């Protein structure tokens, strides 16, 4: 069954907007959480199947809480800073979910690449093409 709703939390409003536009092409409904504290209530209220979470603001502890509170939730983590400890800790938590593959999306500005956030659509298109159903 395809997921129909997604909750998106990104601290940067520009990044949130760009991701919301791209994700709206793949999900029926994209709900924005304006703060980290709004993420869990928004997931519960809208029965979201997927969350895209800003790891720099939320951190691995929030990933773990979401993992325990919503065991069937697909968690996608994003980060823009090169933080190996954050990445390693979060990937370890995401890997502990045996029925799901971990997905950590690195958002970064690349010199010479205009509209780099627009490339997010390409990533989701490629991921969709890999689905076997």
Backbone as CSV, one residue per row, in Angstrom:
resi,resn,N_x,N_y,N_z,CA_x,CA_y,CA_z,C_x,C_y,C_z
1,UNK,0.839,-1.182,0.000,0.000,0.000,0.000,0.885,1.247,0.000
2,UNK,0.593,2.185,-0.888,1.369,3.418,-0.970,1.027,4.342,0.183
3,UNK,2.045,5.033,0.726,1.751,6.020,1.753,0.992,7.193,1.147
4,UNK,0.033,7.708,1.905,-0.799,8.795,1.395,-0.473,10.135,2.034
5,UNK,0.085,10.113,3.230,0.373,11.386,3.884,1.766,11.367,4.495
6,UNK,2.333,12.551,4.565,3.691,12.709,5.057,3.746,13.959,5.931
7,UNK,4.541,13.883,6.975,4.807,15.048,7.819,6.228,15.492,7.524
8,UNK,6.398,16.777,7.360,7.686,17.353,7.013,8.079,18.377,8.062
9,UNK,9.267,18.207,8.638,9.815,19.222,9.541,11.229,19.582,9.107
10,UNK,11.401,20.817,8.735,12.705,21.383,8.417,12.783,22.745,9.097
11,UNK,13.871,23.014,9.768,14.022,24.290,10.475,14.027,25.463,9.498
12,UNK,14.706,25.291,8.351,14.802,26.359,7.369,13.525,26.412,6.525
13,UNK,12.797,27.535,6.544,11.534,27.620,5.797,11.712,27.436,4.285
14,UNK,12.813,27.916,3.725,13.046,27.748,2.293,13.218,26.285,1.919
15,UNK,13.964,25.569,2.736,14.151,24.134,2.511,12.828,23.406,2.681
16,UNK,12.067,23.765,3.710,10.763,23.138,3.944,9.852,23.340,2.735
17,UNK,9.825,24.551,2.212,8.968,24.839,1.064,9.392,24.021,-0.158
18,UNK,10.700,24.012,-0.441,11.190,23.270,-1.601,10.873,21.783,-1.484
19,UNK,11.090,21.215,-0.300,10.782,19.796,-0.101,9.282,19.543,-0.198
20,UNK,8.470,20.437,0.377,7.014,20.254,0.343,6.502,20.249,-1.092
21,UNK,7.027,21.146,-1.907,6.614,21.187,-3.314,6.974,19.873,-4.012
22,UNK,8.207,19.404,-3.803,8.619,18.145,-4.427,7.839,16.954,-3.918
23,UNK,7.643,16.889,-2.605,6.940,15.755,-2.013,5.465,15.732,-2.394
24,UNK,4.876,16.891,-2.624,3.452,16.942,-2.970,3.170,16.264,-4.311
25,UNK,4.199,16.043,-5.102,4.026,15.323,-6.367,3.980,13.811,-6.163
26,UNK,4.348,13.361,-4.952,4.428,11.928,-4.685,3.479,11.464,-3.578
27,UNK,2.922,12.396,-2.820,2.023,12.067,-1.708,0.737,12.864,-1.838
28,UNK,-0.365,12.265,-1.385,-1.646,12.971,-1.423,-1.606,14.245,-0.593
29,UNK,-1.015,14.152,0.610,-1.011,15.289,1.524,0.344,15.418,2.202
30,UNK,0.858,16.650,2.244,2.085,16.963,2.960,1.716,17.924,4.087
31,UNK,1.954,17.489,5.320,1.676,18.330,6.489,2.987,18.904,6.999
32,UNK,3.017,20.201,7.227,4.220,20.854,7.733,4.144,20.994,9.248
33,UNK,5.209,20.608,9.918,5.365,20.871,11.348,6.325,22.053,11.448
34,UNK,5.931,23.089,12.151,6.743,24.303,12.221,7.860,24.232,13.250
35,UNK,7.719,23.335,14.221,8.745,23.158,15.246,8.947,21.667,15.478
36,UNK,10.048,21.339,16.097,10.323,19.941,16.427,9.240,19.384,17.358
37,UNK,8.739,20.227,18.238,7.713,19.791,19.192,6.382,19.475,18.514
38,UNK,6.162,19.978,17.331,4.909,19.728,16.611,4.927,18.420,15.821
39,UNK,6.088,17.805,15.676,6.205,16.633,14.797,5.325,15.479,15.264
40,UNK,5.495,15.031,16.508,4.736,13.865,16.983,3.231,14.106,16.981
41,UNK,2.745,15.257,17.502,1.287,15.473,17.437,0.750,15.533,16.005
42,UNK,1.542,16.074,15.087,1.097,16.155,13.695,1.027,14.762,13.070
43,UNK,2.006,13.917,13.368,1.971,12.533,12.878,0.730,11.819,13.406
44,UNK,0.482,11.944,14.693,-0.662,11.267,15.314,-1.996,11.800,14.772
45,UNK,-2.112,13.113,14.683,-3.368,13.733,14.249,-3.731,13.328,12.815
46,UNK,-2.746,13.256,11.942,-3.022,12.992,10.534,-2.723,11.553,10.120
47,UNK,-2.302,10.733,11.100,-1.986,9.321,10.833,-1.022,9.177,9.659
48,UNK,0.011,9.986,9.685,0.997,9.986,8.600,1.766,8.672,8.575
49,UNK,2.115,8.245,7.386,2.896,7.026,7.215,4.390,7.311,7.098
50,UNK,4.735,8.563,6.770,6.122,8.957,6.538,6.385,10.285,7.234
51,UNK,7.599,10.423,7.774,8.035,11.719,8.300,9.406,12.025,7.706
52,UNK,9.589,13.269,7.275,10.895,13.761,6.829,11.329,14.756,7.896
53,UNK,12.434,14.429,8.550,12.824,15.099,9.782,14.191,15.762,9.657
54,UNK,14.285,17.011,10.052,15.548,17.746,10.097,16.344,17.234,11.296
55,UNK,17.390,16.464,11.020,18.165,15.833,12.094,19.032,16.816,12.863
56,UNK,19.425,17.898,12.220,20.261,18.879,12.903,19.517,19.509,14.075
57,UNK,18.225,19.675,13.921,17.406,20.270,14.979,16.821,19.206,15.895
58,UNK,16.392,18.087,15.311,15.710,17.046,16.083,16.678,16.111,16.786
59,UNK,17.672,15.653,16.075,18.666,14.772,16.652,18.230,13.328,16.747
60,UNK,19.181,12.451,17.048,18.912,11.012,17.141,17.903,10.646,18.231
61,UNK,17.853,11.429,19.302,16.891,11.116,20.369,15.457,11.182,19.857
62,UNK,15.167,12.169,19.020,13.822,12.283,18.462,13.539,11.133,17.505
63,UNK,14.539,10.714,16.745,14.370,9.558,15.855,13.997,8.327,16.681
64,UNK,14.694,8.139,17.793,14.405,6.990,18.653,12.995,7.072,19.244
65,UNK,12.587,8.250,19.694,11.225,8.409,20.236,10.183,8.087,19.174
66,UNK,10.390,8.615,17.973,9.438,8.348,16.889,9.409,6.862,16.549
67,UNK,10.567,6.248,16.546,10.681,4.819,16.253,9.846,3.992,17.242
68,UNK,9.887,4.347,18.510,9.147,3.594,19.523,7.670,3.956,19.552
69,UNK,7.361,5.223,19.357,5.969,5.665,19.441,5.157,5.290,18.199
70,UNK,5.809,5.269,17.045,5.144,4.966,15.779,5.947,3.885,15.038
71,UNK,5.818,2.626,15.451,6.674,1.565,14.910,6.537,1.342,13.405
72,UNK,5.426,1.701,12.811,5.236,1.477,11.376,5.570,2.719,10.542
73,UNK,5.969,3.781,11.191,6.286,5.038,10.518,7.603,4.921,9.756
74,UNK,7.617,5.358,8.511,8.852,5.431,7.732,9.520,6.769,8.073
75,UNK,10.736,6.712,8.581,11.448,7.911,9.014,12.557,8.224,8.011
76,UNK,12.501,9.417,7.446,13.530,9.903,6.527,14.216,11.071,7.220
77,UNK,15.512,10.954,7.403,16.264,12.021,8.060,17.003,12.874,7.049
78,UNK,17.029,14.177,7.288,17.799,15.087,6.438,18.789,15.848,7.302
79,UNK,19.900,16.202,6.681,20.858,17.070,7.368,21.665,17.818,6.324
80,UNK,22.173,19.000,6.705,22.938,19.810,5.759,24.397,19.943,6.171
81,UNK,24.725,19.637,7.401,26.087,19.788,7.887,26.812,18.451,7.878
82,UNK,28.099,18.506,7.637,28.904,17.281,7.677,29.188,16.938,9.134
83,UNK,28.340,16.122,9.709,28.469,15.730,11.110,28.465,14.206,11.156
84,UNK,29.660,13.636,11.139,29.771,12.177,11.066,29.141,11.475,12.259
85,UNK,29.248,12.045,13.444,28.674,11.412,14.626,27.150,11.381,14.531
86,UNK,26.545,12.497,14.134,25.092,12.550,13.964,24.653,11.536,12.926
87,UNK,25.343,11.489,11.805,24.989,10.576,10.735,25.095,9.129,11.195
88,UNK,26.210,8.773,11.831,26.439,7.407,12.281,25.402,6.977,13.314
89,UNK,25.151,7.818,14.283,24.186,7.485,15.333,22.777,7.321,14.764
90,UNK,22.388,8.226,13.883,21.047,8.161,13.304,20.892,6.951,12.398
91,UNK,21.879,6.679,11.567,21.801,5.510,10.687,21.720,4.226,11.501
92,UNK,22.419,4.159,12.604,22.356,2.989,13.465,20.936,2.790,13.989
93,UNK,20.305,3.883,14.419,18.921,3.795,14.895,17.982,3.372,13.770
94,UNK,18.151,3.976,12.601,17.268,3.643,11.488,17.474,2.207,11.025
95,UNK,18.705,1.718,11.078,18.983,0.328,10.681,18.349,-0.677,11.630
96,UNK,18.068,-0.266,12.853,17.487,-1.188,13.823,16.052,-1.567,13.466
97,UNK,15.490,-0.919,12.477,14.139,-1.219,12.029,14.248,-2.244,10.904
98,UNK,14.228,-3.506,11.266,14.487,-4.578,10.323,13.614,-4.597,9.092
99,UNK,12.393,-4.098,9.193,11.466,-4.173,8.066,11.602,-2.993,7.112
100,UNK,12.459,-2.028,7.427,12.614,-0.848,6.576,14.089,-0.575,6.316
101,UNK,14.353,-0.049,5.138,15.710,0.379,4.820,15.896,1.802,5.315
102,UNK,17.049,2.098,5.898,17.280,3.472,6.362,17.472,4.414,5.186
103,UNK,17.003,5.634,5.340,17.187,6.646,4.315,17.597,7.939,4.996
104,UNK,18.759,8.410,4.642,19.261,9.667,5.182,19.611,10.534,3.992
105,UNK,18.919,11.643,3.853,19.089,12.530,2.719,19.957,13.704,3.138
106,UNK,21.051,13.890,2.434,21.945,14.995,2.754,21.606,16.172,1.841
107,UNK,21.187,17.276,2.442,20.883,18.491,1.694,22.061,19.429,1.821
108,UNK,22.606,19.828,0.695,23.726,20.754,0.768,23.783,21.581,-0.492
109,UNK,24.360,22.750,-0.346,24.560,23.625,-1.486,25.854,23.201,-2.181
110,UNK,25.826,23.122,-3.480,26.994,22.729,-4.252,27.345,23.888,-5.178
111,UNK,28.581,24.334,-5.098,29.019,25.416,-5.969,28.763,25.066,-7.427
112,UNK,28.206,26.004,-8.153,27.966,25.802,-9.577,26.674,25.079,-9.898
113,UNK,25.943,24.621,-8.891,24.680,23.926,-9.137,23.531,24.846,-8.729
114,UNK,22.837,25.364,-9.729,21.698,26.214,-9.426,20.526,25.355,-8.975
115,UNK,19.738,25.892,-8.058,18.512,25.239,-7.595,18.764,23.811,-7.126
116,UNK,19.742,23.648,-6.271,20.112,22.295,-5.839,18.969,21.581,-5.127
117,UNK,18.094,22.317,-4.452,16.972,21.654,-3.786,15.967,21.095,-4.790
118,UNK,15.958,21.651,-5.999,15.072,21.095,-7.026,15.472,19.673,-7.381
119,UNK,16.704,19.324,-7.125,17.187,17.973,-7.418,16.523,16.939,-6.511
120,UNK,15.917,17.402,-5.407,15.218,16.473,-4.509,14.148,15.705,-5.278
121,UNK,13.448,16.378,-6.186,12.439,15.695,-6.999,13.048,14.529,-7.752
122,UNK,14.230,14.745,-8.311,14.892,13.680,-9.056,15.195,12.483,-8.155
123,UNK,15.615,12.767,-6.924,15.909,11.691,-5.980,14.657,10.874,-5.703
124,UNK,13.534,11.544,-5.424,12.303,10.817,-5.130,11.792,10.071,-6.363
125,UNK,11.955,10.647,-7.546,11.573,9.941,-8.760,12.370,8.655,-8.929
126,UNK,13.685,8.745,-8.678,14.524,7.550,-8.787,14.138,6.510,-7.750
127,UNK,13.861,6.962,-6.517,13.462,6.007,-5.468,12.141,5.334,-5.844
128,UNK,11.215,6.093,-6.377,9.939,5.515,-6.788,10.125,4.485,-7.882
129,UNK,11.063,4.739,-8.799,11.284,3.800,-9.901,11.895,2.489,-9.422
130,UNK,12.493,2.489,-8.240,13.104,1.276,-7.698,12.105,0.370,-7.007
131,UNK,10.928,0.906,-6.717,9.920,0.106,-6.024,9.505,-1.067,-6.876
132,UNK,9.306,-2.174,-6.239,8.984,-3.396,-6.970,7.525,-3.669,-7.146
133,UNK,6.637,-2.754,-6.673,5.200,-3.091,-6.769,4.526,-2.508,-7.957
